Amino acid sequence: MNEYLISQLPLITAIFAVLIVAPSNASWRNVVTLVLSVAGVIGTLVLVFFLPAGGKFFGGAIAITVAGKVLAVATLFLVALALILTEGYLSKIHVPIPEWRLTVLFIAQGGVTLCLADDLATLFVAFELLSIPSYALVGFSRGDGRSNEAGIKYLVLGILGSAFLLLGIAFLYGASGQIALSGIREDLAAGLVASVRDSGIRAEMDFYRIALGAILIAFFFKTAVAPFHAWLLDVYEGASYAAISVVGVVAKVAVFAALYRVLHTAFEPLRDTWSSLLAIAAVVSFVMGGLQGVRQTGIKRILACSSVLNAGFILLAMTGESAQFTFYLIAYSLATLGAIALLINFGTRSADVDSVDDLGGLGQSHPVAALSLTVLLMSSAGVPLTAGFVGKFGVLYSVFQIPESLALVAAIIGVFASVPAFYFYFRLVRAMWFETGTTIVREPRLNYKVVGLFLAILLVATGIVPSLLTWQ
């Protein structure tokens, strides 16, 4: 039997089981749906981990590569943590809990498929399976006007991304007549060789470049790469922390994984072209993410600016080896999810912490939570002895080995752009440790603290022993 299909059975079973339990009014349905959801995600995680690298399934629609498998496992691991840390929080934001978890499971299914997709049709279906539930997740709090606005804006951004992706796929299929990524690469490589002698074929190669541009724009919209991050700050501000933990962390890992596969497989012969485009996008992300972040006073908007700025480093990492790219992407995602886990714990019964000032005095009232959040923020900023520092150093070091590349200029700008990033990260740290206030903890729950503390320890451990987040 198809090994990949077997690996997806726990997740598919969980989706159907939650779908059956959701309409029930029984008092135990919330607990049951949590257990089913986490069990299904972890079951698929374990089975995907043991899939053989190099395997192909469904006629080549799914291909198991080392990097793809690691990022698929990371996606499922982040989904499981997001489900666990939101237990107790969903009732505070007044959303239907079983339906919420069902939506997250669909996102998990789309994310895994996106990490392993190896043809254009599967790529687009997985992209939409991930995207459509994400729009619903952002606007899930129907009684909250800000959540509704955020959902509409995220929908508009997503529609633009999907339209450009479909446009790119159309040009790519029109130029090559194939949907398999490996087949497209072979056709493109042969066409580039032939175009040296034939001007007609040289014109045909322009279709590939148009497809490359459209596909990059599509993924830039989805991953909040500047300048395609319009409204992202508003989306984060209106969304709940639970929604951000999924669309801002889980979805981002899967979409970046898909972009890496498309570039390094289908468009590998155009490496010089897309490397330069990624470097330019990285520079714009550094500048806009850093400068916008300095002006923000809202915690969620700072997280949005952090997402934009770190997207620049992820793009630079994408030009190098898969281990370097994967390490940075996972380290950033773990730091962000850990910070969200702790921020969920703060605030009143009916409102999230919103402003930086809301964290005032946290170091005195809840020192363990404050210390954990400090470590997670330091990792995002790239402070030594954290995984974030190892990731940034690895990206910059690899770029500096190619002095004639445009990526070198982007890396230098990235170093300077990290200065304002330090400022807006450490504004949060300063508020916790050096200012007074009355930060309120909703209901001290073990799952919030455990997830935050666990991820803080993991990021310090991998900052000292980086091999904990590598597989080679």
Summary of the structure (lengths in Angstrom):
residues: 472
radius of gyration: 21.6
end to end distance: 29.4
largest distance: 73.0
contacts: 1811
relative contact order: 0.09
helix: 77%
strand: 2%
